[in-house]
Every structure is written in C-alpha cells, then in structure tokens.
Amino acid sequence: MLLTHVKIRTVENTGTRMLGFVSLTIDDMIVIHDIKILNGQDDLFLAMPSRMKKTGVFSDIVHPIRKEVRKTLEDIVFSGYKYMVKNNLTVLDLYPKEGAAEALTSQTFTDFEISEYENTAE
C-alpha cells in the first residue's frame, strides 16, 4: 500500500487554528478528503475527518490504526505544508517518484515529485 497522491491546500488566516486541508490517495484506488492541518499547542497537528455524534462528541470517520502510519502521514504532510509556507504557495500536489519507497511506512517527503500552484483558488 502506497500514497499515490497527496494534495495540500492552505486556508486564509481566519483567526482559527486551521491552516489547511489534505486529501490522500492510496494505491490510486481510495481517497480520503478533509484531513485538517491544525496549529497545535506545540507544533502542527493532523486531524482526521470526523463527524459529530448525537451526544455532541466528535468521532473520527477514518484514522490510522498503527502509530508508524500516522507518523509517516504527518511527516509527509507537515513537510509539504512547510514547503508551501516557505515558497508562498496555496496548493501543492505530490506524486510518488518512479522507483520510490515500496511501502507506505517507508515513504518520505523526498519520495514525491512536487507540482505547485502559486496563489490559486482551486
């Protein structure tokens, strides 16, 4: 299983902790939308898509089960987000380079080709 596309979009500063949204495509077959990049207490935080239950509590709709999968996703997304901030970008698409990692937990930001879009509203 591999990430075959990562799309990161920043959001305008709305006075909230929200910094951007991510869509992840796995094996060119499954896509997960609306993963949030938040400004956490100490660093960036990745919040998985969730819904509010009848009790008023939010529950993740999808989430990594293994901590090494979460760490891999965070490393790739946060590296991409930091790249965007450094280069004043609003949208970033990442596609795996040919011959890159063979397993999701082996993937790193440097395994991806970067397609960047400067200041576009997609």
N, C-alpha and C positions, 0 to 999 in steps of 0.2 A: 504494500500500500504506500502510495506517494502523494504528496501535494503536487498537483499538476497546474494549478493556477492560484495565485494569491492576488487579490485586488484590495488595495487600501485607499480609502478616501478620508480626507480631513474634513472637519466641520469648522465653520466660523466660530470664533470665541463667543459663546452665548452666555458666559458667566457661570457655566456649569463645569463639572469635571470631565465632560465628554470631549474627547479630542478627535475621534474618528470612528469609522466603521470598516469592517473587514468582511470579505467573502472568501471562503476557502473552497477549492475544488479538489476532490480526492479521486485519483485514478481516472480522471476525465469522465466520471460517472455520477458523482454525488457532490452537490454544492451546499454549503452552509452559509447563509446570509445573516447579516445583522449582528455579527460579533462586534462588541464595542471596545474601543480603546479608551480607557479612563485614566485620568490623573489621580493616582492613588496617594496614600499618605506619604510614602517614602519614594515611590517610583511609579512607573506605568503599570496598569492593571488591565488584564484581558477579561471581559465579562461575556460569558456565553449567552446566546439567545434564551430568553426566558418568557414566562407568562405568569400573570397573577392568578393565584388560586382563589376560590370563593372566600377563603379565610383572610385574604389580603396579603398573603405571603407570596413572594416570587419564587418560582421553581424553574431551574434550567430545563430547556427543551432538549438540548443536546450538549454534551460535555465530554472531555477526555476522561477515561477511567484511570489510565496509568499516568503517574506524575511525569515520567520522561516524555510522554506525548505532549502534555501541557507545556512542559519546558521547551520542547522543540518548537511548538506553535508560537509561544511567547517570544523566543529568541528571534525567529524569522520575522514575525510581525513587528516587534519593537525595533529591530534593526532597520526594517523598511520604513517605519514611521520616522525614526531619527534621520534617516537618509532624506526623507521628504522635507522635514523641517530645515535641515542643513541646506537643501537645494531649492527651498521655497516652492514646493510642489503641492498640488491639491489632490492628485490621483496618481497612483503607482500600480502598475501591473507587473507581476513576477511570474516567469515561466521557467521550468527547470532547464538547465543547460544539458546538452547531449552528453551522455556518459557520466552524469552527476550521481548522487547517492542512490542506493538501491532500496532503501527502507526509510520510511517517514522519520523515524527517530535518529537517522543518520544525516538528514537534510539540515543544511545551514543556509543562511542568507547568501553566502558566496556560491551556492549551487544554482542560483537563479539568474536568468537574464533579466535585465531591467528595462521595462518600457515605461517612460514617464511622460506625464502630461502637465504642462505648466499652466496653472491658474485656469482650469477648465471646469465648467459645471456640468458634469456628466450625470 
